[in-house]
Amino acid sequence: MSRACASPACVARASARDATRAALSRRDRKPSSSVKVARRASRRCSLTATNAAKASAKESATLSNRDYPEGELILGMELRMHSLKAAPVDTANAEFMRPGVTAELEDLSEESVRAAVRKVIKHFNWNGPVGVSVTRAIMRTLGNQQAAKRLERMMPETKGKVATMIHTEAAGYAEMYFGPGLKEHGVVVVATIGKGMGTVTYNNGQKVRNSDLKHLTWTYERELGKLRERWGWDGYAPDIPPEKDEAVLHERYALAGPARPLYRRDGDLTRDFEEEEVAAFRPILAYATLVDKYLQKIAGAVKPDKIILLTTGAASQLPEDALFALLQPGIASKGLSGDTIVMGEFPTMALVKGAAIGAHVELGRRQAGEVLRAAVTNTIVGDPKPRELFEEDLLWIFRKLDRDKDGVISHDDLLQGVKFLGTSFSDAEVKGLLRDFTGGMKEVATAEQFTAWFARALKLAVAHVHEVHSEDEFNRFVKEWQEKTVNVETTGGTMTDEDGSLVVLECGYTHCRPCMKFEKTYEGVAKKYQDALFLKVLGDACPGAAHLCRDVLEIQGTPEFRFYRGKKLLHVMRGADRGKLERTVQEYLGLNPPVEEPAAVPASR
């Protein structure tokens, strides 16, 4: 070794270079559990002391806004096969703040749904959060898995603040937050009866993921159809019996459970009654027997602490006291107490209110999840931006959150432990986060559940394609990326492009099948080339998008892809061709410089 290389200063510089290279390697490469970074341990130690001090200083002063009994104004929507009902709801008290409106659907199609949604948004001049309650028929019309995204596109003014749920979930939120479920801390099943029977399960006030009991109730609609045909009533519930006979109805004909069913499969009575005595009650008794049968199935399978029954549609006109008395004995026959079943308190416009309340809960939970994800990432790497983390780093965070060191994260662990990360959450937000960790049925989270949650949160946080809705929004993106100077490899060497980073804009329409089919492919290309900004605009999403496509860009065919640096249009490509798209992106990123054509050689004579 030379004398210069052996000097202390040179050794120090070499060590610094090694540390820098290690950090850059960790930043640029995909995380691997086998990689060790020397600076991580020292960073952890300093963060432990710094964050603990910050948490101690702020503990008495920092409060979440949701610690207070205040809500927000959210537009609730109830979307059915024939109509859309909507009204702004104050989620602090479930009260309507303005008179509601109804928009009729011309037919069961995506175009009719879009027209109705646009009418409502225009009527209220709305640009805030929206909760949408939909039927399963509407879900199928909008493409099931794509329904939420398509509804969100119909309301670009909301900027993504849209929560979509089925009717049963909307009803469940209303009952759990402002109905009889408010004080229940165990397992609660909210059951809705109308055309069909739907259920949603809650545990400790939090919705349990994938808790639909459809495997128990899927035949309800078919059996209800047979009863309607036999007894000849219109709608999805029989006529209301005379008021004077209601007392007789639940005093003499309360159901006795499976041991003594009131009706056989063919619909005939199993007990001996005088014909004239039961004639007026036959339809309602047959209907109650059917409902009772399915409630007993649910009670036997779940053993809930409470069943909240909510009647919808025509069934909401039935006398609740009479219906309740008919169903209570059957529930008791499954070994549950008589007061396990209760009637819901929001039969009128419950779904509009429930959709708004559900949006308040779900959007708040999403926000809390993103705050926690950012805090975890910032603690490890010093930057809250979404990025993958080592499993060992996530397990270190888990151990810090596990305050009592019992190997799981409880409610109190999370409530106190997040202060180490420099943030805080309300009691309700902590419950929501634990629900996200565990799925809802467990009160504590394991390390495996925590790391799986982080992976899901990271996937949601990384938006590779941004949708634009107006000329102004597009120009803002272009201007922002114009300020990012980049180095581009060319055949002549490396040059700095002062026009900024590459921007790719896809132009399409929702009725363009190739555009919709290419969505996932475009997202995949955007994920692969993160040095460029990928945008898309749907020309029929809103008036602003229509103006951008028709008048500003003058789109001729879709899908169309435009490549920009700053305000300079570099290239226009048409057609859904992944290979061609990638080659063009590579060319303008300097990843695959075009090969120069050789000079033409004159033909020999």
Number of C-alpha atoms within 10 A of each C-alpha: 5 6 7 10 11 10 10 10 11 13 13 11 11 13 12 12 12 12 15 13 12 16 15 11 14 17 13 8 8 11 15 12 10 7 11 13 11 11 12 13 11 10 14 17 10 11 18 15 11 14 18 17 15 15 21 12 11 15 14 8 8 12 14 12 11 14 12 10 9 11 17 16 20 28 31 32 30 27 28 20 18 14 17 23 22 29 24 27 28 22 27 16 15 21 13 19 13 12 9 18 14 16 18 17 21 14 12 16 14 19 14 16 27 17 15 22 22 16 17 21 19 11 10 15 11 16 16 18 23 30 31 30 30 25 16 15 14 21 19 13 16 20 14 13 10 12 19 18 16 16 20 20 22 19 23 20 17 16 15 16 18 25 23 24 22 20 25 25 26 29 33 33 30 28 24 24 20 20 16 18 26 14 12 15 14 15 21 27 29 26 24 23 22 18 18 16 23 22 24 24 25 25 20 20 23 25 24 20 15 10 15 16 19 13 7 16 18 14 13 19 15 11 14 20 13 13 20 18 10 12 15 11 13 11 14 20 25 24 17 15 17 9 10 8 12 16 13 14 21 18 11 9 16 22 23 19 21 16 9 11 17 20 17 11 8 9 15 11 16 11 10 7 10 8 9 8 10 15 10 16 20 19 23 21 23 22 19 22 24 17 18 24 18 17 24 19 16 21 23 15 12 13 18 19 18 23 26 22 23 26 24 26 14 16 21 16 15 17 13 17 12 21 21 17 19 25 26 23 21 26 27 18 17 18 11 19 14 15 13 17 25 19 20 25 16 21 18 13 18 23 32 31 34 34 35 36 34 30 28 25 21 17 19 16 20 17 13 19 23 19 15 22 21 20 21 25 23 16 20 20 16 12 13 17 15 18 18 14 21 18 14 14 19 19 15 15 23 24 18 19 23 22 18 13 12 9 14 20 27 21 16 15 18 24 20 17 23 21 21 24 25 20 22 24 23 16 15 15 22 22 22 23 23 24 24 24 25 20 20 24 18 15 17 19 23 17 19 15 18 21 21 14 20 22 16 13 19 21 13 12 16 12 14 18 20 16 19 23 26 19 17 12 15 19 14 12 17 23 16 12 20 22 13 15 15 17 14 17 17 16 11 6 7 11 11 11 15 14 18 23 25 24 24 25 21 23 24 24 19 16 13 13 12 15 21 14 11 16 14 11 14 23 16 14 18 22 16 12 15 10 13 21 20 24 23 21 24 24 23 18 21 18 12 19 25 19 17 23 23 12 11 11 12 10 16 11 11 19 22 18 20 18 22 22 23 22 13 12 12 14 12 14 16 16 15 19 13 14 10 13 18 15 15 20 21 15 16 23 20 16 14 15 16 14 7 7 6 6 6 6 6 6 5 4 3
